[in-house]
Amino acid sequence: MLDKKTTLFNVGRELFLDKGFKAVNVSDITKKANLSVGTFYNYYSSKQELFSEIYYEENKKSKKEILDNININDNPTKVMLSFLNEIANKSNLILDEWYKGEVIGDLEKGYLIKNDDSNNYVYSFLKELLIKWRKDGKLKDEIDNVQIMELYKAIIYLDTHKEETKIDSNTLLLLSKFIIIGITK
């Protein structure tokens, strides 16, 4: 039998995927898990803490699925455009919460703490690709890998601050395409 924390995680994930963050409360989770509300608070301090844990796992799983669908032997522009299209076509109520005001602050803070550059799956993937592409002569010599990774971080920043910057997804995608074309030979 699953332990109680795993049960709460799995039930929470199922409910958040189905209804989103706002529509689910702790009693919904504990009722479906056949556990008491008190048991919930033995493992999580809040619904947001459970959601954050689920979000990070869902994000990691989604990134892996996206990267598994990309042919890294294609030219850099095609690889990056495939990557961006995979991201744009993913629909998941848990991951969509990133763009909503209610949970973004805590999610973003937690994400930045949990995902420094050394353990970020996508960052590592891009860094390895840059090394490969540089070796294969596919990148412009006047732009170094550090600058390219800084451009990547700028795109991530704009993506996570869409409401503040008033940038829409199509413009962000277009900017990403221009960057990709601009760094490749």
VOPAGU-2260 file (C-alpha; in pm, 1 decimal, decimal comma):
REM VOPAGU-2260
SITE   aa  ch    i         X         Y         Z
SITE  MET   A    0       0,0       0,0       0,0
SITE  LEU   A    1     115,4     353,2     -78,2
SITE  ASP   A    2     226,7     568,7     210,7
SITE  LYS   A    3       1,7     859,8     307,4
SITE  LYS   A    4     225,0    1132,3     165,4
SITE  THR   A    5     241,6     955,3    -172,3
SITE  THR   A    6    -135,3     911,9    -168,6
SITE  LEU   A    7    -185,7    1283,2     -97,9
SITE  PHE   A    8      60,4    1371,9    -374,2
SITE  ASN   A    9    -109,1    1143,7    -629,9
SITE  VAL   A   10    -461,8    1254,1    -541,7
SITE  GLY   A   11    -356,8    1619,7    -538,4
SITE  ARG   A   12    -194,7    1579,8    -879,7
SITE  GLU   A   13    -507,6    1418,1   -1020,3
SITE  LEU   A   14    -734,6    1691,0    -883,9
SITE  PHE   A   15    -505,9    1978,0    -986,9
SITE  LEU   A   16    -476,8    1833,7   -1339,4
SITE  ASP   A   17    -854,5    1806,3   -1360,3
SITE  LYS   A   18    -961,8    2132,1   -1193,4
SITE  GLY   A   19    -659,4    2360,1   -1152,2
SITE  PHE   A   20    -519,1    2510,1    -832,9
SITE  LYS   A   21    -797,1    2748,4    -735,2
SITE  ALA   A   22   -1084,5    2498,5    -765,4
SITE  VAL   A   23    -925,7    2240,8    -532,8
SITE  ASN   A   24    -910,9    2265,5    -154,4
SITE  VAL   A   25    -747,9    2054,0     114,1
SITE  SER   A   26   -1074,5    1883,4     206,8
SITE  ASP   A   27   -1125,1    1776,7    -159,3
SITE  ILE   A   28    -784,3    1613,5    -153,2
SITE  THR   A   29    -824,4    1440,5     182,7
SITE  LYS   A   30   -1177,6    1322,6     104,7
SITE  LYS   A   31   -1068,6    1160,2    -221,8
SITE  ALA   A   32    -760,0    1014,3     -48,9
SITE  ASN   A   33    -973,5     877,1     237,9
SITE  LEU   A   34    -753,5    1059,6     487,6
SITE  SER   A   35    -825,6    1321,7     750,2
SITE  VAL   A   36    -744,7    1690,3     705,5
SITE  GLY   A   37    -512,2    1658,1    1006,1
SITE  THR   A   38    -317,5    1388,1     824,0
SITE  PHE   A   39    -272,2    1628,0     532,0
SITE  TYR   A   40    -112,7    1884,8     763,2
SITE  ASN   A   41     125,2    1619,9     900,2
SITE  TYR   A   42     286,4    1616,3     554,8
SITE  TYR   A   43     217,7    1958,4     401,2
SITE  SER   A   44     182,2    2300,1     560,2
SITE  SER   A   45     -62,5    2416,8     292,0
SITE  LYS   A   46    -232,5    2335,1     -35,4
SITE  GLN   A   47      25,9    2559,4    -201,8
SITE  GLU   A   48     315,0    2352,7     -64,1
SITE  LEU   A   49     160,8    2032,9    -204,3
SITE  PHE   A   50      89,1    2206,6    -533,5
SITE  SER   A   51     446,5    2336,7    -557,7
SITE  GLU   A   52     587,0    1987,1    -505,9
SITE  ILE   A   53     352,5    1851,2    -773,3
SITE  TYR   A   54     434,3    2142,0   -1005,6
SITE  TYR   A   55     810,3    2080,5    -989,9
SITE  GLU   A   56     767,4    1710,0   -1066,1
SITE  GLU   A   57     519,5    1780,9   -1346,8
SITE  ASN   A   58     754,3    2042,1   -1494,1
SITE  LYS   A   59    1050,8    1803,0   -1485,4
SITE  LYS   A   60     846,1    1523,6   -1646,3
SITE  SER   A   61     712,2    1755,7   -1915,3
SITE  LYS   A   62    1058,8    1885,6   -2003,1
SITE  LYS   A   63    1192,3    1532,1   -2035,4
SITE  GLU   A   64     903,1    1435,5   -2266,4
SITE  ILE   A   65     966,7    1743,0   -2480,6
SITE  LEU   A   66    1339,1    1677,1   -2509,2
SITE  ASP   A   67    1281,4    1310,3   -2588,9
SITE  ASN   A   68    1078,7    1418,5   -2895,4
SITE  ILE   A   69    1356,1    1631,9   -3045,4
SITE  ASN   A   70    1613,9    1509,3   -3295,0
SITE  ILE   A   71    1933,2    1677,0   -3176,1
SITE  ASN   A   72    2108,7    1588,2   -3502,0
SITE  ASP   A   73    1894,0    1833,3   -3700,3
SITE  ASN   A   74    2032,4    2178,7   -3768,5
SITE  PRO   A   75    2026,7    2412,5   -3466,1
SITE  THR   A   76    1741,0    2627,8   -3596,3
SITE  LYS   A   77    1519,9    2324,2   -3655,9
SITE  VAL   A   78    1609,1    2175,7   -3313,9
SITE  MET   A   79    1527,3    2496,6   -3128,1
SITE  LEU   A   80    1208,2    2563,2   -3323,4
SITE  SER   A   81    1097,3    2204,5   -3254,9
SITE  PHE   A   82    1176,0    2263,6   -2888,0
SITE  LEU   A   83     973,3    2586,9   -2879,6
SITE  ASN   A   84     681,6    2428,7   -3064,9
SITE  GLU   A   85     678,6    2133,4   -2824,9
SITE  ILE   A   86     661,1    2375,3   -2532,2
SITE  ALA   A   87     390,0    2587,4   -2694,1
SITE  ASN   A   88     172,8    2283,0   -2766,0
SITE  LYS   A   89     186,1    2138,6   -2414,2
SITE  SER   A   90    -138,0    2184,3   -2224,3
SITE  ASN   A   91    -150,1    2098,2   -1857,1
SITE  LEU   A   92    -355,3    2275,7   -1587,9
SITE  ILE   A   93     -76,8    2228,0   -1335,5
SITE  LEU   A   94     190,9    2383,5   -1555,5
SITE  ASP   A   95     -48,1    2655,8   -1674,0
SITE  GLU   A   96     -65,6    2784,6   -1316,0
SITE  TRP   A   97     281,1    2937,1   -1373,3
SITE  TYR   A   98     112,1    3221,4   -1558,9
SITE  LYS   A   99    -159,3    3289,7   -1300,9
SITE  GLY   A  100    -112,5    3545,9   -1027,7
SITE  GLU   A  101    -231,4    3332,6    -735,0
SITE  VAL   A  102      60,9    3094,2    -717,5
SITE  ILE   A  103     328,5    3240,3    -944,1
SITE  GLY   A  104     521,5    3420,5    -670,9
SITE  ASP   A  105     584,1    3113,8    -458,3
SITE  LEU   A  106     630,6    2887,5    -759,3
SITE  GLU   A  107     886,4    3117,8    -914,4
SITE  LYS   A  108    1079,9    3161,4    -588,7
SITE  GLY   A  109    1081,9    2787,2    -529,7
SITE  TYR   A  110    1175,1    2716,3    -889,7
SITE  LEU   A  111    1472,1    2950,4    -878,4
SITE  ILE   A  112    1592,8    2791,3    -552,6
SITE  LYS   A  113    1540,3    2433,3    -673,7
SITE  ASN   A  114    1662,2    2485,2   -1028,7
SITE  ASP   A  115    1992,7    2659,8   -1029,1
SITE  ASP   A  116    2174,5    2617,0   -1359,0
SITE  SER   A  117    2361,2    2307,2   -1243,7
SITE  ASN   A  118    2050,9    2090,7   -1199,7
SITE  ASN   A  119    1816,5    2238,1   -1460,1
SITE  TYR   A  120    1743,3    1967,4   -1717,4
SITE  VAL   A  121    1670,5    2205,8   -2006,0
SITE  TYR   A  122    1968,6    2426,8   -1922,1
SITE  SER   A  123    2197,4    2122,3   -1923,7
SITE  PHE   A  124    2044,5    2003,6   -2251,1
SITE  LEU   A  125    2102,6    2341,9   -2418,0
SITE  LYS   A  126    2454,9    2368,1   -2281,7
SITE  GLU   A  127    2543,9    2025,4   -2425,5
SITE  LEU   A  128    2389,4    2121,9   -2760,0
SITE  LEU   A  129    2591,2    2444,9   -2768,4
SITE  ILE   A  130    2912,5    2252,1   -2713,1
SITE  LYS   A  131    2819,3    2008,2   -2992,3
SITE  TRP   A  132    2711,6    2282,4   -3231,7
SITE  ARG   A  133    3020,4    2491,0   -3156,3
SITE  LYS   A  134    3241,7    2189,4   -3227,1
SITE  ASP   A  135    3049,4    2121,3   -3550,5
SITE  GLY   A  136    3091,6    2485,6   -3660,1
SITE  LYS   A  137    2717,5    2558,5   -3664,7
SITE  LEU   A  138    2725,7    2870,4   -3445,0
SITE  LYS   A  139    2853,8    3217,4   -3528,1
SITE  ASP   A  140    3205,3    3267,4   -3392,3
SITE  GLU   A  141    3143,6    3623,2   -3271,3
SITE  ILE   A  142    2878,2    3506,0   -3023,4
SITE  ASP   A  143    3015,8    3291,5   -2741,8
SITE  ASN   A  144    2830,9    3021,6   -2546,7
SITE  VAL   A  145    2800,5    3240,4   -2236,9
SITE  GLN   A  146    2620,3    3506,7   -2439,6
SITE  ILE   A  147    2389,8    3244,2   -2591,9
SITE  MET   A  148    2300,3    3108,6   -2247,9
SITE  GLU   A  149    2232,4    3464,3   -2130,4
SITE  LEU   A  150    1993,1    3506,0   -2424,6
SITE  TYR   A  151    1823,5    3182,5   -2314,8
SITE  LYS   A  152    1790,5    3318,4   -1960,0
SITE  ALA   A  153    1641,7    3641,4   -2098,0
SITE  ILE   A  154    1375,6    3444,1   -2285,2
SITE  ILE   A  155    1295,9    3249,8   -1967,8
SITE  TYR   A  156    1272,7    3575,1   -1773,6
SITE  LEU   A  157    1034,2    3725,0   -2028,2
SITE  ASP   A  158     829,7    3405,3   -2028,1
SITE  THR   A  159     794,4    3403,0   -1650,5
SITE  HIS   A  160     711,4    3775,0   -1636,8
SITE  LYS   A  161     460,9    3800,6   -1923,4
SITE  GLU   A  162     210,5    3997,9   -1722,0
SITE  GLU   A  163     467,1    4252,4   -1605,4
SITE  THR   A  164     632,3    4294,3   -1945,3
SITE  LYS   A  165     303,4    4279,5   -2137,0
SITE  ILE   A  166     463,5    4046,4   -2391,4
SITE  ASP   A  167     235,7    3789,9   -2554,4
SITE  SER   A  168     330,6    3430,8   -2635,9
SITE  ASN   A  169     344,6    3486,2   -3012,9
SITE  THR   A  170     585,7    3777,8   -2976,4
SITE  LEU   A  171     801,0    3575,0   -2738,2
SITE  LEU   A  172     808,0    3287,8   -2988,2
SITE  LEU   A  173     903,2    3529,2   -3266,4
SITE  LEU   A  174    1181,4    3678,8   -3053,0
SITE  SER   A  175    1308,7    3327,2   -2978,9
SITE  LYS   A  176    1312,4    3245,0   -3351,5
SITE  PHE   A  177    1510,6    3562,8   -3427,9
SITE  ILE   A  178    1763,5    3474,1   -3159,0
SITE  ILE   A  179    1804,0    3120,5   -3293,1
SITE  ILE   A  180    1850,4    3242,6   -3648,3
SITE  GLY   A  181    2088,8    3513,7   -3526,1
SITE  ILE   A  182    2328,0    3277,2   -3346,3
SITE  THR   A  183    2355,0    3014,4   -3619,9
SITE  LYS   A  184    2560,7    3015,1   -3938,2
